């Protein structure tokens, strides 16, 4: 059975300066170890002159593969804090690189752990944690006189409008989480008194943005 899981919506980055050291956090959704390593290589190439490019990645919905590296920082002060933040947010199929340009001030072990944790957190926030839900795409068709009522109803339903087409009738395409599908379809049947055609087009995983913990 398809189950929801968390990953990242897009590749993104953010940065912070801590005690004169510049930390740049990069995060990206990746499906395989090869994709994670390609992402890492790209960031390393972009920041060849950086003091450190520390990273972590988690692959598989059950977090089957987890790897991290301190890249020359003292053991346990960089890669491990990055992966711990990822695990705390519950994300999989993603990679994070935190690039550091040393600013001349030593941070100490505790300071490094906090800095790399923060670098990971801002990268994840920039990339946007999203929930990948089993999602159904449905095509519906209603007569024109019912369209206003349907549009009004859709505003309060947990759906995404994908397309509308106005021909002999109004055809519209909705994405809906599989868990909400029956409730949504029943409500559309109710407001149209059953005068609605429906066709299931596809089932797949689709991202739905996580709203909670914007500063997590």
Secondary structure by P-SEA (a helix, b strand, c coil): cbbbbbbbccccbbbbbcccbbbbbbbbbbccaaaaaaaaaaaaaaccccccccccccccccccbbbbbcccccccccaaaaaaaaaaaccccbbbbbbbccccccccaaaaaaaaaaaaaaaaaaabbbbbcbbbbbbbbbcccaaaaaaaaaaaccccccccccccbbbbbbbbcccaaaaaaaaaaaaacccbbbbbccbbbbbbbbcccccc
